[in-house]
Amino acid sequence: MIAAAFAVWAIVLLIAFFQYRGSDVGQLGRLIGNLGGGPMIGREGLERSLVGVLTAAAIFQAWLGMGALFYRLFRFEINSLALAMATAAAIGAATWSLIFFLLGLAGLYYPWIGIAAIATGPIFLTMWFVSAERVDRDLRFWRELSIVEWSIIVLISCVLFISHIGSLAPPTAKDTLLYHFALPKAFVAQYGLSFIEGNIASYIALGNEMHNVWAMLLGGLFSPRVAEAAGGGTTFLFFPLLLMATYGGSRELGLDQRWSLLATVIVATVPSAFHVASSSYIDLALALYVTLAIFALSRWWKDQDRTELVLIAIFLGAALSIKLTAVFVIAAFGLIILLRAREKGAAVGNIVITGFGSLLLAGVIASPWYLRTWKETGSPVFPFYMSIWKGQAPGWDVERSNLFQAMNAQYGGTDKGILDYLLAPLEISVIAQPEIAQYYDGVLGIAFLLGLPLLIWALWKVELPVEVKIASGVAGIMLFFWMFSSEQLRYLLPIVPVLSIAIVCSAEAVSEKLGDTFRSISQICLGAAAVAGLLVGVAWFLQEAPLRVVLGGVSRDEYLTRNLDYYPYYQWLNAKTTLDSKVWLINMRRDTYNLDRPVFSDYLFEDWTLRKMVWDTRSVPELRAKVAAMGIKYVLTRHDFLFDNDKSTIVDDQKSRPENEAKLKIAKDFILDPANTIQSDDKFSLIKVFTEK
């Protein structure tokens, strides 16, 4: 009866999920045509992609080598080879990130530094801790896999393949063009870590972007295309490492191969995980560090081994150097440490001191980023929370900081009540959509909602391993913080691996009570949920269609023209203007990565300066003169919504309609000035700035 009910629950969720997938899975038949349309392979483009892959591989072996050094020093005890390798690589990545931060402060971003860094890999790898016997033992499972288990591996491999192809393509994702790639490119150009004028993201912690700096230093020895492929390929590495950690963590709990692979494929097929991996976003790196820290916390709970506290400090420090939201993870760890101290009685003092000492050390590891920002702006958390902690830098102020917080609060909808929060698991699993803030800007899939009843029941009725209880507790605390902060779906990725392990562990425990029928049905249902998520990822892959550009069948410019509607304007500016021609970008997603000219652009609120100037001027000639005085030679604007009295951000609600219409006319006559227009269409306008004689 319970098995049948679980199957019905899965079918209901699958039907509901696909009802909201008309824009991606529903278009698969049409989207598959995007793979064609011309030659598939071109020698020059393929060679550049392959060199990018090799560059990323060289960086990976340096990560692993540095991790081997730490293993030798601290003698960490991890039984699973997959988990041990993921741990070592993560330690190495965290260490090299800090090293490249220090090199940037010293102004040493030179190619020879990148070469010297990768040369350390083979040296440190000689300290590798894994014996040949252990490798043979851990890899023997390949010879023992069933058809079902091979099928799961094929699904995982499919996700990794399309994600890797996407990561090697020229970037098109907004945050990558805004700072994940734009800032490393600028840092390399100036040989150091100086703040980038106008790009407020250069003030935040950029621990993961340091790997893109490294990749671009090495790839730049060959070509800019190799540099960006190397950067994307390097950031992608965190995805397979996260899957290795998920599999290894499952095996450490004693789950068999099938359950462990099932936990891994659940993580792999989260559509937003595919998007992050293929777009060079940082959230999977954050997820890896948080996952490994939770594993270390679980081992420490059992035996209070202080080497586990070292791992906690390293991984939480690395997480905090990537994103400020990692403080929520640290808060969750603090609560778990206090719970452990309560159980230990007489040893409470030692547990609290050592446990919180590791959290303090994590802060110390991440502190260089925040001290750098504090020194420059007056606030370590700049550009956030300026109404609480004042800070200042050109192009940012308290008003914009507050608007930024309000913008982040729009994810998941506004004006929520208790019922909305209770329904959040259903909404993020079923109705979530990419690129729509109200619907969480991502897709999680139904596997977690499917397994949630199993997890709750098992926590209530079954004696689960303490590791599962700790993971569930940390995940629950982080979910609570997420619901009351910015409900952007990819911010949930750090808890996805431990939740997947907790769900399959619960399913296995419940199966022990209910028998093989429930075991088979639960595995089939969870597998079906994973396939549903994979279909979404495949649809997104086909929408971008990066395969031909990676294989060289289509040029970089052709690919970007198809995926970035404004790119032809960038092509014109890069080809037809002088190197010192300053361009004002208005509502252009602040894509400074693809424009090789000096840029002025407001951060996030991209028509902020335009609005101020329009309201401070009385005529188009006056406005034009002010723009020219800024050294602006060209203005490129997305204007399709800018002159609508009901939608425009230029409109001041406190002014009368005639006043607003007069200001909109000034903006329109300036931006769409036919005498100075170089190119324009219904969406964009490029003008040259001339002053009145």
N, C-alpha and C positions, 0 to 999 in steps of 0.2 A: 504493500500500500504506500509506504513512504517513498520507495523507489519510483513508483508511478507518479506520485505527486511531484517529485523532484523533476521528472521528465516533462511533466505538464508545465511546471514553472519555467523550465528552460525553453520550451516551445513558445510560451507566451512572451517571454523576453525577446526571443529571436524575431518573432513577428513584429513586436513593437519597435525593436531596434531598426529593422529594415524599412519600416514605415517612414522613418526620418532620414533615410539614406538615398533619397531620390536624386540628389545633386552629385553623388559620387558613385556608389555601387549601382544605382539605377541607370547610370550612363556608361557602364562598362563596355557594352557592345559598341558604342560610338567611340569611346575613348581609346580603345585598342588600336584604332586607325592612326593615332598620333605617333605610333612607333614607326610608321612608314613615311612616305612622302618624299623620298629621295635616297641617296646613297647612305649606307649604314656605317661604313668604315672608311676612314681617311688616315693615311700614314702619319702625317704631322700631328694631328689632334690626338690620335691614339698614343703616339710616343710621349707626348706631354702628359697625358693622363697616367701612363705607366711610370714615368719618372716621378710624378707626384705620389703614386702609391709606394714606390721604393723609398722615397724620402720619408713618408710617414712610417714605413717599416723600420727605417734606421732610427727614428726618434723612439719608436716603441722599444727597440732592443736597449736603448739607453735608459728608458724608464725601468725596464726589467733588471738591467744591470745594477742600477742604483738601489732597487728594491732588494736585490741579492745581498748587497753590502749591509743593509739594515737587518736582513735576516741573520746574517752571520754575527752581527753585533749583539742582537737582542734575543736570538734563538726562539723565535715565535713558534708556538705549537699549533699547527693546523694540519689536520689529517688529509683532507681532500686536496688532490693536486690542482683541480680547477680553481678552488677557492684560494689556495696558496699562491698560484700564479696571478690571479686577479689582485690579491692583496699586495704582492710584491710590485706589480706594475703600478698600482694606485699609489703606493708609497713613493715609488720613483717619480711618478708624474707630479705628486705634491712637492717633492723636494726640488725637482728641476724648475717648477713654476716659481718657487721662492728664489732660486738661483738666478733665473732670468729677470726677476723683479730687481734684484740687486745689480745685475749687469746693466739694466736699463737706467737705474739711478746714476751709474758711473759713465753712461754714454758709450757703452761698448757693444752696441748692436751692429756687429760686423759679421760677414759670412764666415770668417775664420773661427769666430767664437762658436758658431753653430756646428762647424766641422769638428772642432775640438771636443764639443760636448758629446756628439754621437760617438766619438772615438773612445770615450770612457766605457761604453757599454761592454765590449768584449773583455776589458780588463776586470770590471766588477763581476761579470758573469762567471768568471773563474771561481768566484766564491759561492756559486749557486749551491743550494742546500739539498737538492733533490737527487737521490741515488737512482741508478739505472733500474734497480729492483723495484723501487717505488713507482717509477714511470711505467714499467711493464705491468705492475699490478693495477694501477689506476686506468691504464688504457686498454686493459684486457676486455673491458665491457663492450668494446666495438665488436668483438667476435661473438658476443652473447645476446645481441639485440634481436628482438622480435620484429615482425613486419610492422606492427603498430608503433613500436618505438622508432623504427626507421622512418616511418611516416611523419612522426613528430619532428624528427631531426630535419626532414625535408622542408617542413613548414618554417622552422627556425632559419634554415639556410636561405630560403626564399626571401624572408624579411631582411636578413643581413645583406643579401645580394642587392636588392633594390635600394636599400638604404645607402649602401656603399656607393652605388652608381650615382645616386642623388647627391651624395656628399662631394663627389669629384667634379660635378658640373659647376659652371659659373653660378655664384650665389644669386638668389632672387628673394630670399626671405627678408622681411623688413628689418629685424633686429641685427641680422648679419650685415646688411648694407649700412645700418646706422652705426654699429660699433664693433660687433664680433670680428669682422674683417676690416672695416674702415680704420679702426684705431691701430691694430697691428701694422697695417700698411703705412699709416702715418708715422708710427714709432720707428719702423725700419728706415723710412725716408729721412728721419731726423737723427737716427743713430741712438736714440735714447727714449726715456719714459717721460718726457716733458708733457705737460698738459696741452691738449689740442684746442686752439681757440674756437669757441662756439660749440664744441662738442662736450656737453655736460657729462656724458657717459665717461669721459676720461678721468673724472673725479671719483668714480666708484671703484670698488674692488674688482680687479680684472685678472684674477688668478688663472682662469682657464685660457684667457686670451694670450697669455705668455707662450703657450704652446703654438699658437698661430704665428707669433713673432718668430719663434724658432723655425717653424716650417717655412715661413716666407723668406727668412734669411737664406736657408738652404735652397729652396726652390727658385729664388731670385737669381741664383747663379746660372740658371738655364733660361727662364722666361717668366713674365708675369703670369701666364696661364699655368705654368708648372707650380708657381708659388701658391696660387689659389687652390689648385688641386691638392697640393701637399697640406695646406691648412685645413681643407675640408676632410681629407683622409685622416689627418691626425685627430681632429675632434671626433670623428666617427669611431675611433678606437674605443671610446668609453662605452659604446653600445655592446660590442661582443664581450668586453670585460665585465659589464653589468650582468650579462646573461651567464657568463662563467661563474660569477659570484652567486647568482641565484641557484644555479645547478649545484655548485659546491656546498652552499649553505644547506640546501635540501639534503644532500648526501650526509653532511655532518650530523643532521638530525636523525639519521637512520632510515630515511625514506628510500625505497627501492628506485631502480632506474626509471621506471615508467612514471611514477609519481614525481620524481625530480625533474624529468624532462617536461612533464605536464606543467609544473610550476614555471619552468623556463619559457615555454611557448606562450603561456598566458602573458608574461611580461613582454616577450618579443612582439606579440601581435597587438599590443595597445597602439591604436593608430597615431596618437600624439607622440608616442615614443619613436615611431618611424619618422614623423615629421621633424622632431628634434634632431635625430641622428642624421637625416639627409639634408638638414638646413644649417648645420654647423652651430646649433644653439648649445647652450651650456648645461641644460637641465639634467642630461643623463650623467654628466660628470658629477654633478651635485648628488644625483641619486646613487651613484656608485659609492661615493665617500660616506653618505649617510647609511647606506646598507651595510657597508663593512664596519662602520662604527657601531651599529646595532648588534652585529654579530659579536664584536669584541666585548660590548657591554654584557651580552648574554653569557659569554665565557667567564667574564670577571664575576658576574653574579654567583656563579657556581663555585669558583675556587679562589677568588680574590688575588689572582696572579697579577702582579704589577706590570708585567710586560703587556698585558691587555690594556692597561691604562695608557701606556705609550701609544698603542694603536688608536685608542679613542682620541687622544690629543692630536695625533697626526691627522686623522680623518676629519674630525670636527674642525680643526684649524684650516684644513684644505677647503672644506665646505664653506666656512665663513669667508675665506679669501675669494670665493666665487660669487657669493650672494649674501646680502645682509639677512635675508629671511632664515638663514641657518641658525639664528639666535633662538628660533622657536624649537629647533631640534635640541639645542643646548638646554633650554628650559625643560624639555621633556626628560632629558637625561638626568637633570638635577632632581626631578621628582622620583625617578627610578632609584637613584643613589640613596635618597632619603628613605625610601621604602626598604631598601636592603639594610640600611643602618638600623632601622627599627626592628628588623628581625634578628639582628645579631646581638642585641643586648649590650654586654660588656665591651664588645669591640666597636661600639658605635663611633667613638671618637676617631679611631684609626680609619674606619671606612669613610666617614665624612671628609676627613682631611685629605686622604689619598684620592677619593672619588672626585671631590670638587677641585682638588689640585690638578687633575687631568683636564677638567673643563677650563681652569684658569690657564693651563699651558696651551690649550687650543686657542684661546684668545691671544696669547702671546705670539703663537705661530702666525695668526692672521693679522696681527696688529700693524705690521709695516704698511699695509695698504691704508688702513684707517688713520695712522699717524701722518702719513703723507698727505692725505686729504685734509686732516685737521690743521696741519701747518699752513697749507695753502689757502684754506677757506674759513678757518675758525670753527669748523664743525666736523667731527669724525664721521658723521652719518650724512654729510652733504651728498646729494641735493635733497635728501628726504627730511621730513619733520622739522622744517625750518621755523615753524611757528613755536616749536618747543626749544630747539637748539639753533640759535642764529648762526648763519654762515653767509658768505658772500663770494660771488665770482661773476665775471662778466657774462651776461646773457641769462641770468637766473635770479630769482628773488622769492620772497615769502609768498607772494600771490601765486606765482607759477608752481611753487612747491605744493601749496594747498590744492591747486587745480589738478596737479599730478596725482595726489592722494585721492581726490574725488573721482578722477578718471579710472584709477585702479579699483575703486569701490564699485564701479559700474559692472564689473565682471560678475556674471551670475544673476544680474538684475538688482534693482534698488528697491527700497521700501519693503524689505522682507519681514515677514512675521514668523512666528514659531512654526507654523505649518510648512512654510517655504523651506526652513532649515531641516525639518523632518523629512521632507521630500527630496532633499538635495542628492542622496545616493541614487534615487531613481532618475533624477534629471541629468546628472552627469553621466549616467550609464546609458540612457536611452535617447534623450533629446538633444544632447550637447552637439554643437556645430562649430566648425573652424571659422575663424575670422569674424565671428559675431560675439561681441562682448557679453550681451545678455544671456547667451547660451554657452558661456564658459570658454569660448575661443579654443576648442579642441574636442577630441573624441576619446573617451576612455574605453568604451566597449562594455559588454554585459557580463563578462566572466566574473568580475568582483561582486556585482549585485547578485548573480546566480549563486555564488559561493557564500555570500554573507549569512544566510540562514544556517548553513552548515557550521560556520565559524562560531556564531552565537550559541548554537545548540551545544557544540563541542566544548566551548568554554564553560558552559553551564553544567553539562551532564557528564563530560568525559574528562579524565585526567590527562591533559595535554602537557607536552614538555615545557619546562619553564621558559625555554627560548621563544616558544610561540606566544606565551603569555606576555613576555617582555616586548616582543615585536608588536603584538596587538595593542599593548598599552601605549607604546611610543607612537604608533600609527594613529591611534585614537586621539591622542593629545595634539598631534600635528594636524589632523583633520579638523579638530575644533578651532585651532588657530587659523587655519585656512578659511573656514567658513565665515569668520568674523574679520577677515582682512581682505585680500584680493583673491577672488575665486576664479583665478585663471587656471585652466585645467592642468597645464604642464607643470604648475607649481606643486601638483600632487604626485608627480612622478617619483620623488624620493621615497614615498611609502609603498609604491606599487610592488617592488620585489618582495618585501617582507610580508605584505598582505597575501601575495600569491602563494608564498610558502605556507603561511598560516592556513590558508583555505585548503590547499591540497593535504596538509597534515591533518586538518579537521576531517576532510573527506575520507582519508585513510583510517582515522580513528573511528569514525562512524561506521565505516565498512566492516571493521572488526566486530562490531555489535550486530549489524544488520545482514552481513553475509556477502557472498560474491555477486549476487544480482545487483545489489546497490552499488558495489564497487564498479562493476562494468558500466552501469547506467551513468553514474556520476562522472566517470572518466570520459564517456562518450559525449555527455552534455558539456563538460568543460572544454573538451576538444572542439566541439561545434561552435562554442562561443569564441574560441581562438580563431577558427576559420573565418567567422564573421568579421572579426577585427582585421584579419589579414586582407580580406576583400576590400575593406575601406582603404588600407594602406596601398594596395595595388592600384585602386582607382586614383588616389592622389598621385602616385608615381606616374600613371599614364597621363594625368592632367598636365604635369610638368614636362613629361617626355624627355628626360635627360640622357637617355641611352645613346642617341646618335651624336650628341655633342661630345660625350665622353669617349666614344669610339672614333671620333673624328669625322663622321659622315656629314656633319653640319658645323659651320663655323661658330665661334663664340658670339660674334655680332648677330648672326641669324637667330641663334637660340635666345639671346637676351631681347631682341626685337619682338619675338613671339611672346615672351613671358613678362616683359616690362614695357608697358605701352608708351612710356616716356623715353625709352632708350634712344630712339632716333634723334631726339633733341640733344642728348648727351654726345652722340656720335658727331653731330655737327659742331658742337662746341669744342670737342677734343681735336677735330680735324681743321677747323676754319678760324680759330681764334689764336691769338698769341699766348704764350705760356703764362704771362702775367695778367691776363684778362680775368678780372674778378667777377664772379657770377653770384647773383642773389637768387636763392632757391626758395620758392614760396609754395608750401603744400606739396612738395615733391618727395615725401617720405624721408626727407633728409638723407638721400642716398649720395653720400660723398665718396663712396668707394669707387664708383664707375666714372666719376668726373675728375679728370686730371688737370684741374684748374683751381686757383684760389676761390674759396667759397665763403659766402656769408649766408647763414641760415639759422633761424631760431630753432632751439631744441624742443622737440615734441609739439609745441604749440607754434606751428610753422608760419602763421600769418600774424604773429604777435606784433612784430615791428611795423608791418604794413598797416595794421589797425591803428597803432599809435601815431604813425606819421600822417595817415589820412585825416585823423581827427585834429591833428595839429597844423594842418595846412588849409588854405582857402582856395587853391586852384591847382590845376595840373602842372603848369610851369613851375610853381613853387615846390610841388612834390618832386618833380623831376630834378630840380636843382639840388634838393636835399639828398636824393639818391646818388647823384653824381658826386656830391661832396664826400660821400662814404667811400668813394673809389670804385663804385659799381660800374661795370661796363655793359653787363647783360643781366636781364631779369627773366627767369624761367618760372612760370606760374601754372599750377593747376587751378583753373578758374570755373569749372562747370557748376559749382555750388556757391561761388564767392559773391555773385551779384544778385542772388535771390534774397529779397527782403525778409523772407520767413526762415531762411537757413543760414545766411551768411554770418560769420563770426565778426565781421566788421560792424554789424548792427549793434547799437547800444540801446538796450531795452529802456533805459531811463530817458532817452531822447525821443522827440516827436518823430512821426513818420516822415514828414517833409525834410527834417534834418538828416535822418538816416538815408533817405533817397538821394539827397545832395551829396553825401559822402560816398555812397555807393557809385554815383556817377563819376566822381573824381577818380576813384579806384579803377573803374571800368575804362575810362578814357585814357588812363595811364597804362594799364596792362594790355589793352587791346588797341593801342594807338596805331592806326594803319600806316602812318608815315614811318614809324620806327620798327614795325613788325618784320621779323625775319622768317619765322614759321609760326603757324597757328592751326588749330583745329577746334572742334567742339569742346575739347577738354583741356588743352594746353596752349600756352602762348609764350613765345620767345621774342623779346624785344631788345634792341640796342638802345642804350641810354645816351641821348644827346641833350645838351643844355641849350637854352635859348641864347642866341647871340645878341 
